[in-house]
Amino acid sequence: MDPLSVGLVGCGNISSRYLSADAVHDAFELVACADLDAELARETAAEHGIEAMAVDELLDDDAVEAVVNLTPPSAHAQVITDALDAGNHVYTEKPFATTPGEVAEIRERAAESDLLVGSAPDTVLGAGLQTARQVLDDGRIGEPVGATAHWTSPGHELWHPNPDLYYQEGGGPLFDMGPYYLTALVFLLGSAERVAGSVSRPHETRTIGSDSRKGEEIDVEVPTHEAGIVDFAGGATANLLMSFDVEASTFPSPAFEVYGTEGTLALPDPNHFEGPVRVRDHADDDWETVPLTHEYTAGRGAGVADLAFAVRGDWEHRTGGALAGHVLDVMAAVRSSSEESAFATIDSDPGRPAPLPADFPDVDP
């Protein structure tokens, strides 16, 4: 198939991962980049042999068919909307947007224009989580009963030179790290149907701990310790904890497992594309490491390829707006449940995405 021509908006730290993916995937070709910092865009373009443009120029360029949106979370909805209005398909970094209302407007606009919107994380397309799905589908642990998804840290301000966005609208540990875990859980267990949550914000400010801004205080606008119970339509219940307020823990980080009627499935870090995937049942004295059933471990870019296949051929868009919107609904419900002291019902239902062919991305859609 002809590669999908892609322009990248936002030339920050993560952009290099997408630009490097261009050499891995035949399904798309990165042709241009843009940033509000024009000099940064020029430097990025020169390094990777693509064209630097202004943001509006890139969105309106007929040679660009799809936009990869790597702007801060608070800008996601506006950039996605502008790209759709210009006639582009869009793949955005997580979170999809900052509110379910923004997601609904984006999905409606995309549908009206017959355009596709996809969203990170695409780690669910990696060999690790695809293998875990195969273990579940093979019945190795029986029927899923529950899951644990814990990620904790003292906070990104200790190492990140510009951590502000993690503590502003669209930030917080749940919106930053939660998409990895919740996307994986929906892929493995199916749609969620209700949520109970409890969140807190122990500190009004944070102190940057590195580089030129070391010692500077920044405001905290969002919860930083977020816990939830997520009930899935299939009957399983997951315990969720995402925190920027844990100095140390005896638990491994991440702690990510699915419990079944016949055994336990230890999942790989959902922020990565590889394993290990391990299984243990009541008859085993130790954990069995499962050989990977799928090939893809090459990092970011898989979601853009997924979008490209869906645009070009008969292909289920696995990292599409329905899944990403559902994940955002669950995260928003953790916070609304805490505020209202009641379970929150999840109305969206993307279904359980189909597993990938084992040889992805070397497929013919």
C-alpha positions as a printed Julia matrix, in Angstrom:
365×3 Matrix{Float64}:
   0.0     0.0    0.0
   1.05    3.62  -0.42
   2.41    5.02   2.84
   0.28    7.56   4.67
   1.99   10.98   4.61
   2.23   12.35   8.14
   3.05   15.72   9.67
   4.11   16.02  13.3
   2.93   18.9   15.51
   5.0    19.39  18.66
   8.77   18.88  18.6
   9.37   18.23  22.31
  11.19   15.32  23.95
   8.88   12.53  22.76
   8.98   13.63  19.11
  12.29   11.84  18.53
  10.63    8.5   19.25
   8.06    9.06  16.52
  10.6    10.45  14.08
  12.8     7.39  14.61
   9.8     5.12  13.99
   9.64    6.35  10.42
  12.5     3.99   9.58
  10.68    1.0   11.12
   7.25    1.32   9.52
   6.42    1.16   5.81
   2.78    2.12   6.47
   3.5     5.82   6.97
   6.06    8.46   6.07
   6.84   11.5    8.2
   7.23   14.43   5.83
   7.07   17.57   7.99
   7.08   18.93  11.53
   5.85   22.07  13.24
   6.1    23.71  16.65
   5.19   27.07  18.15
   8.95   27.37  18.67
   9.96   27.82  15.02
  13.66   27.34  15.74
  12.98   24.01  17.46
  10.95   22.91  14.43
  13.8    23.87  12.09
  16.36   22.01  14.2
  14.15   18.91  14.36
  13.49   19.0   10.62
  17.17   19.36   9.79
  18.13   16.47  12.06
  15.59   14.11  10.48
  15.61   15.29   6.87
  12.01   16.55   6.74
  10.41   19.93   6.16
   9.81   22.5    8.91
   6.54   24.41   8.76
   4.37   26.69  10.84
   1.53   24.82  12.55
  -1.23   26.33  10.38
   0.85   25.73   7.26
   1.29   22.05   8.12
  -2.38   21.51   8.86
  -3.39   23.1    5.54
  -0.77   21.37   3.38
  -2.43   19.04   0.87
   0.63   16.77   0.96
  -0.06   15.95   4.64
  -2.79   13.33   5.08
  -2.52   12.76   8.83
  -1.23   14.69  11.83
   0.59   13.27  14.84
  -0.28   15.55  17.76
   2.48   15.74  20.43
   1.4    18.97  22.09
   0.76   19.28  25.87
  -2.5    17.62  27.07
  -4.29   20.94  27.6
  -3.86   21.68  23.87
  -4.86   18.24  22.56
  -8.53   18.95  21.85
  -7.86   22.22  20.01
  -5.05   20.82  17.85
  -7.08   17.69  17.0
 -10.1    19.83  16.08
  -8.0    22.16  13.92
  -6.42   19.18  12.15
  -9.81   17.6   11.47
 -11.2    20.88  10.18
  -8.26   21.0    7.77
  -9.14   17.52   6.48
  -6.49   15.48   8.27
  -6.7    12.17  10.07
  -5.14   12.49  13.54
  -3.1    10.39  15.94
  -2.57   12.06  19.32
  -0.42   11.39  22.32
  -2.26   10.51  25.51
  -4.52   11.53  27.07
  -6.96   11.79  24.17
  -8.32   15.05  25.66
  -8.91   16.46  29.14
 -12.69   15.86  29.45
 -15.27   13.41  28.09
 -17.11   16.37  26.56
 -14.08   17.26  24.45
 -13.82   13.63  23.33
 -17.47   13.54  22.28
 -17.05   16.69  20.18
 -13.88   15.35  18.54
 -15.44   12.0   17.67
 -18.57   13.67  16.27
 -16.5    16.01  14.12
 -14.33   13.17  12.84
 -17.37   11.07  11.94
 -19.0    13.98  10.1
 -15.82   14.44   8.05
 -15.23   10.71   7.48
 -11.84   11.01   9.19
 -10.13    8.75  11.74
  -8.72    9.76  15.11
  -6.37    7.5   17.03
  -4.67    7.91  20.36
  -1.73    6.66  22.37
  -0.82    4.55  24.14
   0.05    2.11  21.39
   1.99   -0.18  23.72
  -1.06   -2.46  23.68
   0.03   -3.35  20.13
   3.39   -4.64  21.37
   4.46   -8.25  21.67
   4.15   -8.28  25.46
   0.49   -7.36  25.82
  -0.49   -9.22  22.64
   1.06  -12.35  24.16
  -0.82  -11.72  27.41
  -4.06  -11.52  25.4
  -3.22  -14.88  23.79
  -2.71  -16.4   27.26
  -6.17  -15.17  28.32
  -7.85  -16.28  25.1
  -6.29  -19.73  25.48
  -7.9   -20.05  28.93
  -4.59  -20.49  30.71
  -5.87  -18.78  33.89
  -9.56  -19.64  33.52
 -12.15  -16.88  33.72
 -10.76  -13.46  34.75
 -11.86  -12.49  38.25
  -9.83   -9.39  39.02
  -6.74   -7.32  38.32
  -4.24   -5.07  40.04
  -2.72   -2.02  38.35
  -0.38    0.02  40.56
   2.11    2.69  39.45
   3.68    4.99  42.02
   6.49    7.53  42.24
   7.49   10.61  44.27
   6.68   12.86  41.29
   8.12   13.87  37.93
   9.45   17.19  39.24
  12.43   15.32  40.71
  13.88   14.6   37.26
  11.91   16.48  34.59
  13.3    19.96  33.81
   9.82   21.3   32.9
   7.27   19.26  34.88
   4.51   21.88  34.9
   2.19   20.02  32.5
   2.03   17.01  34.83
   0.36   19.18  37.48
  -1.98   21.17  35.22
  -5.3    20.31  33.56
  -4.88   17.03  31.7
  -2.11   15.98  34.07
  -1.84   14.1   37.34
  -0.67   10.49  37.72
  -3.94    9.0   36.48
  -4.08   11.0   33.26
  -0.32   10.62  32.73
   0.21    6.9   33.49
  -3.35    5.58  33.73
  -3.89    5.35  29.96
  -1.19    2.66  29.69
  -2.83    0.46  32.31
  -6.47    1.09  31.46
  -5.98    0.65  27.72
  -4.28   -2.67  28.43
  -7.06   -3.75  30.8
  -9.8    -2.94  28.27
  -7.86   -4.83  25.58
  -7.57   -7.82  27.91
 -10.89   -7.74  29.79
 -13.29   -5.7   27.65
 -15.23   -2.55  28.48
 -15.61   -1.11  31.97
 -19.12   -0.4   33.26
 -18.75    1.36  36.64
 -16.06    3.01  38.76
 -15.52    3.98  42.37
 -12.73    6.43  43.05
 -10.93    8.36  45.76
  -8.35   11.03  45.0
  -6.3    13.57  46.95
  -3.83   16.42  46.51
  -1.49   16.48  49.52
   0.67   19.37  48.22
  -0.42   22.71  46.77
   3.0    23.24  45.17
   5.93   21.13  43.98
   9.64   22.04  43.83
  11.6    21.34  40.65
  14.66   19.27  41.45
  16.85   19.45  38.36
  18.47   21.61  35.68
  18.09   25.37  35.23
  14.8    25.64  37.12
  15.99   23.71  40.17
  14.39   25.1   43.32
  11.47   26.77  41.5
   8.01   26.06  42.92
   5.1    25.21  40.61
   1.39   25.06  41.41
  -0.47   21.74  41.64
  -3.92   21.99  40.04
  -4.92   18.32  39.85
  -5.08   15.29  42.18
  -1.74   13.54  42.66
  -2.82   10.38  44.53
  -5.62    8.58  42.68
  -7.19    5.23  43.52
 -10.09    3.43  41.93
 -12.08    0.24  41.65
 -13.11   -0.55  38.07
 -15.85   -3.11  37.36
 -15.75   -4.63  33.89
 -18.81   -5.8   31.99
 -17.33   -9.29  31.8
 -17.36   -9.59  35.59
 -13.76   -8.81  36.58
 -12.87   -6.04  39.05
  -9.58   -4.12  38.92
  -7.85   -2.25  41.73
  -6.18    0.88  40.36
  -3.6     3.13  42.05
  -1.67    5.92  40.34
   0.37    8.29  42.5
   2.98   11.05  42.51
   3.03   10.87  46.33
   4.82    7.58  47.11
   8.44    8.01  48.19
   9.14    4.27  48.3
   7.26    0.97  48.31
   7.92   -2.7   48.91
   5.67   -3.47  45.93
   7.33   -3.76  42.53
   6.59   -0.81  40.28
   4.66   -1.38  38.2
   2.48   -4.03  39.85
   0.25   -5.32  37.07
  -1.56   -8.67  37.23
  -4.77  -10.4   36.15
  -6.31  -13.04  38.44
  -8.37  -15.89  37.05
 -10.32  -18.87  38.36
  -7.42  -21.18  37.44
  -4.3   -19.02  37.85
  -2.59  -15.63  37.7
  -1.19  -13.74  34.73
   1.7   -11.37  35.52
   1.65   -8.63  32.88
   4.59   -6.71  31.42
   5.11   -3.01  32.03
   2.4    -1.44  29.81
   4.68    1.53  29.12
   6.82   -0.81  26.99
   6.25   -3.1   24.02
   8.0    -6.28  25.12
   7.65   -8.84  27.94
   8.06  -10.65  30.19
   4.67  -12.38  30.4
   4.39  -14.92  33.22
   1.74  -17.41  34.33
   1.26  -19.43  37.51
  -1.57  -21.71  38.63
  -2.26  -23.76  41.76
  -0.36  -26.75  40.36
   2.86  -24.81  39.71
   5.68  -24.27  42.17
   7.03  -21.31  40.23
   6.15  -18.8   37.53
   6.32  -19.86  33.87
   7.65  -17.26  31.45
   5.56  -17.47  28.28
   7.42  -17.16  24.94
   6.27  -14.11  23.03
   3.65  -14.99  20.41
   3.96  -11.7   18.51
   6.86   -9.85  16.92
   6.49   -6.12  17.53
   8.86   -4.59  20.11
  10.14   -1.6   18.11
   8.56    1.2   20.18
   6.37    4.22  19.41
   4.88    4.42  15.95
   2.75    1.28  16.08
  -0.38    3.37  16.66
   0.38    5.54  13.63
   0.78    2.37  11.56
  -2.53    1.12  12.98
  -4.15    4.37  11.82
  -2.5     4.12   8.4
  -3.75    0.55   7.87
  -7.28    1.62   8.84
  -7.17    4.56   6.4
  -5.78    2.52   3.52
  -7.49   -0.87   3.86
  -9.94   -3.24   5.52
  -8.43   -3.06   9.0
  -9.88   -2.75  12.51
  -8.57    0.47  14.02
  -7.51   -0.88  17.4
  -6.16    2.33  18.94
  -9.05    4.45  17.7
 -11.18    7.1   19.35
 -13.74    4.68  20.77
 -11.13    2.92  22.93
  -9.3     6.12  23.9
 -12.56    7.88  24.74
 -13.64    4.97  26.92
 -10.34    5.09  28.81
 -10.8     8.83  29.39
 -14.34    8.17  30.64
 -12.95    5.75  33.22
 -10.26    8.19  34.38
 -12.73   11.06  34.64
 -15.07    8.75  36.56
 -12.41    8.03  39.2
 -12.31   11.75  39.96
 -16.06   12.38  39.71
 -16.8     9.37  41.92
 -14.45   10.74  44.56
 -16.1    14.15  44.4
 -19.63   12.74  44.58
 -18.92    9.84  47.01
 -20.74    7.39  44.72
 -20.12    4.85  41.98
 -19.94    6.38  38.5
 -21.51    4.53  35.57
 -19.58    4.27  32.31
 -21.91    4.6   29.33
 -19.36    4.2   26.52
 -18.71    0.66  25.3
 -15.96    0.21  22.69
 -15.96   -3.56  23.02
 -12.86   -5.72  23.3
 -10.45   -4.93  20.43
  -9.37   -7.87  18.29
  -5.85   -9.21  18.79
  -3.24   -8.37  16.18
  -1.8   -10.73  13.59
   1.42  -12.18  14.98
   3.55  -10.61  12.24
   2.31   -7.01  12.69
   3.35   -4.56  11.25
   4.42   -6.67   8.26
   0.85   -7.21   7.16
  -1.3    -6.46   4.13
  -4.51   -4.71   5.21
